Amino acid sequence: MYALAVENLSVAYDKKTVLENACVTVPQGHLAAIIGPNGAGKSTFLKAILNQLPNKVGKVEILGKAFEPKSLVVGYVPQRNAVDWGFPTNALDIVLMGRYGHMGLLKRPSKQDKLIAQQALASVGMQDFAERSIGQLSGGQQQRVFLARALAQNADIYFLDEPFAGVDAATEKTIIDILKALKVQGKSIFVVHHDLQTVKEYFDYTILLNKTILASGATEDVFTPEQLQKTYGGKLFMMQHV
Ligand SMILES: Nc1ncnc2c1ncn2[C@@H]1O[C@H](COP(=O)(O)OP(=O)(O)OP(=O)(O)O)[C@@H](O)[C@H]1O
């Protein structure tokens, strides 16, 4: 069974097609980068997989099943700028949302849920900020809290949209170490990523996307100058580092 199987996925916004016939299968247990230029459709690809876009056509299976919004199996960390940070809630409550699907009918967090949420906050180095309003956290701290929420959910497959955007080197290291640890546990992780210089170091699997999936597979096979040229065209100026 594949972690992700996508067949002929297409998405249009206002009749403009931004994703066309994307096809990819990814085995379980990989830490996979999704890369491609700005506007290539990477966020759209994630949102379509997670059934957030009404105008999608095609077939998507996550661990052999169609995505269900209440699924506990799938954890999602959206792009930071897609989140309403004015929402009046504190960091611990955000992380507790990751436990929501695990709670009983009354949706009241148990002691165990609170403990798991606190542990998740601690694992991203944010234990001292549990009571802080999310609007009063720095960008990197917000990113850590959202990662903690996904960790508290204890999902099997994770989708993260640019988790390293605007974070400092220490936060980036914290995040990548956590993602690598998830992979060691056999989980599957998909990360929209922009920094081509760290792809080989961070990811064992790479998906190249520009309006459709251009290539996917083991990073050493896919992350080649030829494939990157195909994906980025003339816009690629970092070829010498590849
Ligand atoms: N809600 C929307 N309505 C209309 N067009 C949209 C919408 N969201 C995205 N687009 C367009 O779809 C295309 C793909 O956008 P998307 O955000 O998926 O790209 P991306 O690869 O994630 O880009 P980036 O690397 O800049 O984050 C872009 O041309 C964008 O302008």
The ligand as a Gaussian input file, in Angstrom:
#p B3LYP/6-31G(d) Opt

LIG

0 1
 N       -7.537000      30.746000      -4.101000
 C       -6.978000      31.002000      -5.294000
 N       -7.674000      31.617000      -6.278000
 C       -7.134000      31.847000      -7.493000
 N       -5.867000      31.498000      -7.831000
 C       -5.123000      30.891000      -6.911000
 C       -5.623000      30.617000      -5.588000
 N       -4.654000      30.000000      -4.870000
 C       -3.591000      29.897000      -5.697000
 N       -3.862000      30.431000      -6.919000
 C       -2.964000      30.454000      -8.083000
 O       -2.622000      29.119000      -8.383000
 C       -1.258000      28.986000      -8.763000
 C       -0.591000      27.988000      -7.840000
 O       -0.552000      28.523000      -6.505000
 P        0.093000      27.715000      -5.299000
 O       -0.046000      28.553000      -4.084000
 O       -0.450000      26.337000      -5.273000
 O        1.628000      27.645000      -5.754000
 P        2.926000      27.263000      -4.910000
 O        3.738000      26.360000      -5.775000
 O        2.535000      26.754000      -3.570000
 O        3.632000      28.692000      -4.811000
 P        4.675000      29.308000      -3.748000
 O        5.956000      28.551000      -3.917000
 O        4.807000      30.713000      -4.237000
 O        4.068000      29.183000      -2.382000
 C       -0.681000      30.407000      -8.676000
 O       -0.687000      30.931000      -9.976000
 C       -1.642000      31.136000      -7.770000
 O       -1.674000      32.505000      -8.111000

